[in-house]
Amino acid sequence: WCGSCICEDKLVIGSPVTAQLLVFDTETLESEVITVDEESRGGSMLLCPHGDEIWMLPFRGQDIFVWNMRCRIARKYTDMPAGLQCMHPYLGTFGDARPFLSAAFTEDEQQVIFAPCWANMFVCLNRETGIMEQWNIPIDTAPGQKDSYFFNDGIGGFVRKLAADSYLFYHQKSRRFYAVDLKKKRYI
C-alpha cells in the first residue's frame, strides 16, 4: 500500500513521515506541496479520496487528517477508542504503526468506518460530533495466521462500495470477501 490517490483531477501523494501532500495537476503537471499539519510525524499510509476530501490514514500514530481540496481546510481526529493497539504481524510486538487499511462512508455521510490493518478493532467516527468508537462486527480482528501458506500483513480492508450502505470487505486471515452492511453492522 502507498499513500497516493486521484482527487479532483489531481494526483496526490502523501508523505510517509509528515502530514504533507504532494499534489500534481494532471493536465499541466504543475506541483504543489501542502502541509496539512506542521507538527504531525505520523505520515500517510493510505489516502482515501471521498468527494472533494482526502482522508489521510496514518502510517504511525493515531491522528487521522481530512484535507478538503476545494476549501483547502484540514480537520484532525485524534480521540481513538480506549484499548486500540497495533501489533506487528511478524514480530508480535505492540506499537503504533499501520493502524488502518481503508475507510468506508455511510450514505448519509455521518459515519466513517476505518478497517484495521495492524489495529485490533474497527473504528467508527461520527463526523458531526468527532467521537470515535469501536465498531463491532462479527469479523475476526485478532492477530495471527490461518496457516503458513500465505502470510497476512494485516486484518483486511474495504475494497469497494456495493450499494448505499454496503461495502465489499476482504478479510486477509480467512481469505474471504464479505458484503458488509455499515448501518446494520453485519455481513452477508
C-alpha positions as CSV (number, residue, x, y, z in Angstrom):
1,W,0.0,0.0,0.0
2,C,1.1,3.5,-0.6
3,G,-0.3,6.9,0.2
4,S,-1.5,8.1,-3.2
5,C,-4.8,8.8,-4.9
6,I,-6.5,10.8,-7.6
7,C,-8.8,13.6,-6.3
8,E,-10.4,16.5,-8.2
9,D,-8.3,15.6,-11.3
10,K,-5.1,15.8,-9.3
11,L,-2.6,13.1,-8.5
12,V,-1.9,13.3,-4.7
13,I,0.9,11.6,-2.9
14,G,1.2,11.5,0.9
15,S,4.5,11.7,2.8
16,P,5.2,8.6,4.9
17,V,6.8,10.7,7.7
18,T,4.9,14.0,7.8
19,A,1.4,15.3,7.3
20,Q,2.2,16.7,3.8
21,L,0.8,16.1,0.4
22,L,2.5,16.5,-2.9
23,V,-0.2,17.5,-5.5
24,F,0.2,17.3,-9.2
25,D,-2.2,18.9,-11.7
26,T,-2.8,16.1,-14.2
27,E,-3.1,18.4,-17.2
28,T,-0.3,21.0,-16.6
29,L,2.0,18.8,-14.4
30,E,2.4,21.7,-12.0
31,S,3.1,20.6,-8.5
32,E,2.5,21.9,-5.0
33,V,3.5,20.7,-1.5
34,I,0.7,21.1,1.0
35,T,1.4,21.0,4.7
36,V,-1.7,19.7,6.4
37,D,-0.3,19.8,9.9
38,E,3.1,21.3,11.0
39,E,3.7,19.0,14.0
40,S,2.5,15.6,12.9
41,R,5.1,13.0,12.3
42,G,2.8,10.0,11.6
43,G,2.8,10.2,7.8
44,S,0.3,8.7,5.5
45,M,0.0,5.0,4.9
46,L,-3.1,5.4,2.7
47,L,-5.0,8.3,1.1
48,C,-8.8,7.7,0.8
49,P,-10.5,10.1,-1.6
50,H,-14.1,10.9,-0.9
51,G,-15.8,13.6,-2.9
52,D,-13.5,16.7,-2.6
53,E,-11.8,15.4,0.6
54,I,-8.8,13.2,1.1
55,W,-8.7,11.1,4.3
56,M,-5.1,10.6,5.4
57,L,-4.8,7.3,7.3
58,P,-1.6,7.3,9.4
59,F,1.5,5.2,8.9
60,R,2.3,5.8,12.5
61,G,0.2,7.1,15.4
62,Q,-3.5,7.6,15.8
63,D,-4.1,11.0,14.1
64,I,-6.4,11.0,11.1
65,F,-6.4,14.1,8.9
66,V,-9.0,15.1,6.3
67,W,-7.9,17.6,3.7
68,N,-10.6,19.4,1.6
69,M,-9.1,20.0,-1.8
70,R,-11.6,22.9,-2.7
71,C,-11.7,24.8,0.6
72,R,-8.1,23.9,1.5
73,I,-9.1,23.3,5.1
74,A,-7.8,20.4,7.3
75,R,-9.6,18.6,10.1
76,K,-7.8,16.4,12.6
77,Y,-9.4,13.5,14.5
78,T,-7.4,12.1,17.4
79,D,-9.7,10.6,20.1
80,M,-9.4,6.9,19.3
81,P,-11.3,4.4,21.4
82,A,-9.7,3.0,24.6
83,G,-8.0,-0.3,24.1
84,L,-6.9,0.4,20.5
85,Q,-3.4,-1.0,19.9
86,C,-1.4,-2.2,16.9
87,M,0.5,-5.5,16.8
88,H,3.3,-6.1,14.3
89,P,2.2,-9.3,12.5
90,Y,5.7,-10.7,12.0
91,L,7.4,-9.8,15.3
92,G,4.3,-9.9,17.6
93,T,5.3,-6.6,19.2
94,F,3.0,-3.8,20.1
95,G,3.4,-0.2,18.7
96,D,1.6,2.5,16.8
97,A,2.4,1.6,13.2
98,R,-0.1,0.9,10.4
99,P,-3.4,1.1,12.4
100,F,-5.8,1.3,9.5
101,L,-6.0,-0.1,5.9
102,S,-9.1,1.6,4.5
103,A,-12.2,3.7,5.1
104,A,-15.9,3.2,4.3
105,F,-18.5,6.0,4.3
106,T,-22.2,5.7,5.2
107,E,-24.6,7.1,2.6
108,D,-25.8,9.9,4.9
109,E,-22.1,11.0,5.3
110,Q,-22.4,11.0,9.1
111,Q,-20.1,8.0,9.8
112,V,-16.8,6.8,8.6
113,I,-15.7,3.2,9.4
114,F,-11.9,2.5,9.5
115,A,-10.9,-1.1,8.8
116,P,-7.9,-2.4,10.8
117,C,-4.5,-3.2,9.3
118,W,-2.4,-3.8,12.5
119,A,-5.0,-2.4,14.9
120,N,-7.1,-4.7,17.0
121,M,-10.5,-3.2,16.1
122,F,-12.7,-1.4,13.5
123,V,-13.3,2.2,14.5
124,C,-16.4,4.3,13.7
125,L,-16.1,8.1,13.5
126,N,-19.2,10.2,13.9
127,R,-18.3,13.2,11.6
128,E,-20.7,15.6,13.4
129,T,-19.5,15.0,17.0
130,G,-16.0,13.9,16.3
131,I,-16.5,10.9,18.6
132,M,-14.7,7.7,17.7
133,E,-15.9,4.3,19.0
134,Q,-15.1,0.7,18.5
135,W,-17.3,-0.6,15.6
136,N,-18.4,-4.1,16.4
137,I,-19.0,-6.5,13.6
138,P,-18.5,-10.3,13.7
139,I,-15.3,-10.3,11.7
140,D,-12.1,-11.6,13.4
141,T,-9.6,-8.8,14.2
142,A,-7.3,-11.0,16.3
143,P,-3.7,-11.0,15.1
144,G,-2.3,-14.3,13.7
145,Q,-2.4,-16.5,10.7
146,K,-4.8,-19.1,9.5
147,D,-1.9,-21.2,8.1
148,S,1.6,-20.6,6.9
149,Y,1.0,-20.9,3.2
150,F,0.4,-17.2,2.7
151,F,1.4,-14.7,5.4
152,N,-1.0,-11.9,6.1
153,D,0.3,-8.4,6.7
154,G,-3.0,-7.1,8.1
155,I,-6.6,-7.8,9.0
156,G,-8.3,-6.6,5.9
157,G,-9.9,-3.7,4.1
158,F,-12.9,-2.3,2.3
159,V,-12.4,-2.9,-1.4
160,R,-15.3,-1.0,-3.0
161,K,-18.8,0.3,-2.4
162,L,-21.6,-2.1,-3.4
163,A,-24.7,-0.1,-2.6
164,A,-25.9,2.7,-0.4
165,D,-24.5,1.5,2.9
166,S,-22.8,-1.7,1.7
167,Y,-19.2,-2.3,1.0
168,L,-17.1,-5.3,-0.1
169,F,-14.6,-6.2,2.6
170,Y,-11.6,-8.5,2.1
171,H,-10.6,-10.4,5.2
172,Q,-6.9,-11.4,4.8
173,K,-6.8,-14.0,7.5
174,S,-9.7,-16.1,6.2
175,R,-9.0,-15.1,2.5
176,R,-12.7,-14.3,2.1
177,F,-14.8,-11.4,0.8
178,Y,-17.8,-10.2,2.8
179,A,-20.6,-7.8,1.7
180,V,-20.8,-5.6,4.8
181,D,-23.8,-3.5,5.7
182,L,-22.5,-0.5,7.5
183,K,-25.7,0.5,9.2
184,K,-26.8,-2.9,10.4
185,K,-23.2,-3.9,11.4
186,R,-23.3,-7.3,9.8
187,Y,-22.2,-9.1,6.7
188,I,-23.9,-11.5,4.2
